[in-house]
Amino acid sequence: MEDMENSSAKPTAPEAEQPPLANSRAGVSSKQESVATKIRDLIIDGELPSGLHLMEIPLADRLGVSRTPVREALALLAQEGLLEPGPKRGYKVRTFTLDEILEAYDVRGVLEAAACRMLAESGLPQDTADRLNDCLVGGDRLLEVGVFDEEHQTPWLEMNNMLHTLLTTATGNQMLCNFVMQSQRVPLASARHVHWYKLGLENYDLARQAHRDHHAIVEAIIRRQAHRAQALMEEHIYFSRELVEKRFRQQRDSIGFGMLQQAWLA
């Protein structure tokens, strides 16, 4: 990690186990939550596009489960706002507006920037610092090739999501984690899906810029530079927000939002 060895920062005393981005909803079974997670990912990945009427039997067959957990999961996702009432008392995938997507980025920017400030103020546990360093080194190796191929896309997205998740969960603030998780359920706004990133030289350069941000953010936290860490993360999220908005505005006049969403997530 850049300058980590020279940092005078010391990890805070005993390192507590990092809490997951947990679901705090009472009465939600593990099976229901598992099925909901799979359907949620299919929506965010664009495999279940905006406006699609979701039918229990095909979904159950696709996921290899019975209809009951699918029915319960759909009701849960409707409560989250990913689904809306559809024909025949069922559900359809909700279409998100550009404003809603940008608002999700705004929320992410505020909350993840606050997380970085909190970590810089309290000190970063050594275990978390080591895992963040693994993310940075992994990203560096992917960038060394000078261009992204198909084989590099998934590792890059996994690295990006892991780094952002670590910076949130390391705070130990479950309320903050839950709200970040909620904002990332809006399609096109998740750290698990960098939607401006596609194969090609231009987007390779964008990924390289984003990873420079990653290094600077982690370094500021290690050096206990709280306000700098906060500002860097907020700018980092805004960087992606601007790119998403730019691409959307360039394309929305030629195709509908649902098709645009599918094109970005393909």
Secondary structure per residue as TSV (DSSP state, phi and psi in degrees):
chain	resnum	aa	ss	phi	psi
A	1	M	-	360.0	139.8
A	2	E	T	-60.4	121.5
A	3	D	T	64.6	6.4
A	4	M	T	-64.4	-39.5
A	5	E	T	-63.6	-27.8
A	6	N	T	-89.8	-3.4
A	7	S	-	-74.4	142.2
A	8	S	-	-90.6	1.9
A	9	A	-	-67.2	142.6
A	10	K	-	-118.2	143.4
A	11	P	-	-65.8	147.7
A	12	T	-	-70.9	160.2
A	13	A	S	-56.0	-163.4
A	14	P	S	-44.0	134.6
A	15	E	-	-81.4	118.6
A	16	A	-	-82.6	152.7
A	17	E	-	-63.8	134.6
A	18	Q	-	-73.3	131.7
A	19	P	-	-73.9	145.3
A	20	P	-	-74.6	166.7
A	21	L	S	-72.7	80.0
A	22	A	-	-83.9	157.2
A	23	N	-	-95.3	115.8
A	24	S	-	-94.9	6.6
A	25	R	-	-71.8	125.8
A	26	A	T	-72.8	146.2
A	27	G	T	82.0	6.2
A	28	V	-	-93.6	116.9
A	29	S	-	-72.6	157.1
A	30	S	H	-64.2	-35.8
A	31	K	H	-66.1	-45.0
A	32	Q	H	-61.3	-44.4
A	33	E	H	-67.1	-37.4
A	34	S	H	-62.6	-45.6
A	35	V	H	-66.6	-40.6
A	36	A	H	-61.1	-39.8
A	37	T	H	-62.5	-42.6
A	38	K	H	-65.1	-43.3
A	39	I	H	-67.7	-39.9
A	40	R	H	-59.3	-43.3
A	41	D	H	-66.1	-36.7
A	42	L	H	-63.8	-35.8
A	43	I	H	-69.6	-49.4
A	44	I	H	-66.1	-32.4
A	45	D	T	-76.3	-8.5
A	46	G	T	85.9	2.9
A	47	E	S	-75.0	-21.6
A	48	L	S	-116.8	91.2
A	49	P	-	-73.6	166.0
A	50	S	T	-54.7	136.6
A	51	G	T	85.3	-7.4
A	52	L	-	-69.5	132.1
A	53	H	E	-79.3	121.4
A	54	L	E	-92.4	124.9
A	55	M	-	-110.7	136.2
A	56	E	H	-62.1	-46.3
A	57	I	H	-64.6	-50.4
A	58	P	H	-59.5	-38.3
A	59	L	H	-66.3	-43.0
A	60	A	H	-61.2	-42.4
A	61	D	H	-64.0	-41.5
A	62	R	H	-65.1	-38.0
A	63	L	H	-91.8	-8.9
A	64	G	T	71.3	36.4
A	65	V	S	-131.5	175.6
A	66	S	-	-81.2	172.9
A	67	R	H	-70.9	-29.6
A	68	T	H	-60.9	-52.0
A	69	P	H	-65.7	-27.7
A	70	V	H	-66.5	-45.3
A	71	R	H	-60.1	-43.8
A	72	E	H	-67.4	-38.8
A	73	A	H	-66.2	-39.4
A	74	L	H	-63.3	-40.3
A	75	A	H	-63.5	-38.7
A	76	L	H	-65.1	-43.6
A	77	L	H	-67.8	-30.0
A	78	A	H	-66.5	-38.7
A	79	Q	H	-63.6	-34.9
A	80	E	H	-72.2	-20.9
A	81	G	T	99.7	3.1
A	82	L	S	-79.2	-24.3
A	83	L	E	-119.4	159.7
A	84	E	E	-140.2	162.3
A	85	P	E	-55.1	135.8
A	86	G	-	-120.9	-166.8
A	87	P	G	-67.6	151.7
A	88	K	G	55.9	42.1
A	89	R	G	62.1	15.4
A	90	G	-	-93.7	-155.1
A	91	Y	E	-129.7	154.9
A	92	K	E	-131.8	157.2
A	93	V	E	-70.9	127.6
A	94	R	-	-70.8	142.5
A	95	T	-	-92.3	124.4
A	96	F	-	-94.9	139.9
A	97	T	-	-82.9	164.4
A	98	L	H	-59.4	-41.4
A	99	D	H	-59.8	-40.3
A	100	E	H	-65.9	-39.1
A	101	I	H	-65.1	-44.8
A	102	L	H	-66.5	-35.5
A	103	E	H	-63.5	-37.1
A	104	A	H	-63.2	-40.6
A	105	Y	H	-63.7	-39.7
A	106	D	H	-60.5	-42.7
A	107	V	H	-65.2	-46.0
A	108	R	H	-57.4	-44.0
A	109	G	H	-59.9	-45.7
A	110	V	H	-65.6	-47.9
A	111	L	H	-72.6	-44.5
A	112	E	H	-70.0	-31.4
A	113	A	H	-66.8	-40.1
A	114	A	H	-62.8	-38.5
A	115	A	H	-61.4	-42.8
A	116	C	H	-64.2	-40.4
A	117	R	H	-62.3	-44.8
A	118	M	H	-60.7	-42.4
A	119	L	H	-66.9	-39.2
A	120	A	H	-66.4	-35.2
A	121	E	H	-72.4	-38.8
A	122	S	H	-89.5	-22.0
A	123	G	-	96.5	140.3
A	124	L	-	-91.6	123.8
A	125	P	-	-56.8	144.2
A	126	Q	H	-61.5	-37.1
A	127	D	H	-61.3	-42.5
A	128	T	H	-67.3	-40.9
A	129	A	H	-59.6	-40.8
A	130	D	H	-64.9	-41.4
A	131	R	H	-69.8	-36.5
A	132	L	H	-65.0	-39.8
A	133	N	H	-62.0	-38.8
A	134	D	H	-59.9	-40.5
A	135	C	H	-63.2	-44.9
A	136	L	H	-64.1	-44.1
A	137	V	H	-64.7	-41.6
A	138	G	H	-61.9	-41.7
A	139	G	H	-65.0	-39.7
A	140	D	H	-59.5	-42.5
A	141	R	H	-64.9	-39.2
A	142	L	H	-65.3	-35.4
A	143	L	H	-76.5	-19.6
A	144	E	T	-62.7	-24.4
A	145	V	T	-71.4	-20.1
A	146	G	S	86.2	-7.5
A	147	V	S	-162.8	153.6
A	148	F	-	-100.1	132.8
A	149	D	-	-108.9	178.2
A	150	E	H	-53.6	-39.6
A	151	E	H	-68.3	-17.8
A	152	H	H	-92.8	-16.1
A	153	Q	H	-66.3	-51.1
A	154	T	H	-63.0	-46.5
A	155	P	H	-58.3	-35.9
A	156	W	H	-65.8	-46.4
A	157	L	H	-64.3	-38.1
A	158	E	H	-65.1	-41.7
A	159	M	H	-62.2	-46.0
A	160	N	H	-61.6	-45.4
A	161	N	H	-65.2	-41.9
A	162	M	H	-61.4	-43.4
A	163	L	H	-63.0	-47.0
A	164	H	H	-65.7	-38.3
A	165	T	H	-66.2	-42.4
A	166	L	H	-59.9	-42.7
A	167	L	H	-66.3	-25.4
A	168	T	H	-85.7	-50.8
A	169	T	H	-68.2	-28.1
A	170	A	T	-64.0	-18.7
A	171	T	T	-68.8	-25.0
A	172	G	-	73.7	6.8
A	173	N	-	-92.9	98.8
A	174	Q	H	-66.7	-34.4
A	175	M	H	-62.4	-44.5
A	176	L	H	-62.0	-43.6
A	177	C	H	-59.9	-43.3
A	178	N	H	-64.3	-40.6
A	179	F	H	-71.4	-36.2
A	180	V	H	-62.6	-44.1
A	181	M	H	-60.0	-40.8
A	182	Q	H	-64.0	-41.8
A	183	S	H	-66.0	-31.2
A	184	Q	T	-80.8	-3.7
A	185	R	T	-83.0	-7.2
A	186	V	S	-77.4	123.4
A	187	P	T	-53.7	142.5
A	188	L	T	78.0	1.8
A	189	A	-	-120.7	11.7
A	190	S	-	-95.2	144.6
A	191	A	T	-69.6	-17.5
A	192	R	T	-80.6	-11.5
A	193	H	-	-138.4	93.1
A	194	V	-	-80.5	94.6
A	195	H	T	-76.3	-15.1
A	196	W	T	-84.4	-11.5
A	197	Y	-	-85.1	119.2
A	198	K	-	-135.1	169.7
A	199	L	S	-68.8	140.5
A	200	G	S	137.6	161.8
A	201	L	H	-65.8	-43.2
A	202	E	H	-59.8	-45.9
A	203	N	H	-77.3	-22.8
A	204	Y	H	-62.2	-42.4
A	205	D	H	-63.9	-36.7
A	206	L	H	-66.3	-41.0
A	207	A	H	-63.5	-39.0
A	208	R	H	-63.5	-40.6
A	209	Q	H	-64.6	-43.5
A	210	A	H	-61.1	-37.9
A	211	H	H	-74.6	-28.7
A	212	R	H	-61.1	-39.4
A	213	D	H	-60.0	-43.8
A	214	H	H	-56.0	-47.5
A	215	H	H	-59.7	-45.9
A	216	A	H	-65.8	-39.0
A	217	I	H	-64.1	-49.1
A	218	V	H	-64.2	-41.6
A	219	E	H	-60.8	-43.1
A	220	A	H	-63.0	-38.6
A	221	I	H	-65.1	-45.9
A	222	I	H	-60.4	-38.0
A	223	R	T	-82.3	3.5
A	224	R	T	63.1	33.0
A	225	Q	-	-94.7	81.9
A	226	A	H	-62.1	-50.0
A	227	H	H	-68.6	-34.8
A	228	R	H	-67.0	-43.6
A	229	A	H	-60.9	-42.2
A	230	Q	H	-62.5	-46.6
A	231	A	H	-65.8	-39.1
A	232	L	H	-65.3	-42.7
A	233	M	H	-67.7	-40.5
A	234	E	H	-61.3	-41.2
A	235	E	H	-68.6	-36.1
A	236	H	H	-62.1	-45.5
A	237	I	H	-66.2	-39.7
A	238	Y	H	-65.0	-31.4
A	239	F	H	-56.8	-48.7
A	240	S	H	-68.9	-38.4
A	241	R	H	-57.3	-46.3
A	242	E	H	-63.1	-40.2
A	243	L	H	-67.2	-40.8
A	244	V	H	-63.1	-45.8
A	245	E	H	-62.8	-41.5
A	246	K	H	-62.6	-46.5
A	247	R	H	-66.0	-38.6
A	248	F	H	-62.3	-49.3
A	249	R	H	-65.8	-31.0
A	250	Q	H	-69.3	-29.5
A	251	Q	H	-108.7	-18.9
A	252	R	T	-66.9	-23.0
A	253	D	T	-73.1	-21.4
A	254	S	T	-98.2	-28.3
A	255	I	S	-138.1	159.7
A	256	G	-	-71.5	163.6
A	257	F	H	-61.9	-42.2
A	258	G	H	-59.0	-44.7
A	259	M	H	-67.9	-37.0
A	260	L	H	-62.9	-44.3
A	261	Q	H	-60.5	-44.2
A	262	Q	H	-64.7	-38.0
A	263	A	H	-64.5	-41.1
A	264	W	H	-68.2	-34.3
A	265	L	H	-92.6	-1.0
A	266	A	-	-65.8	360.0
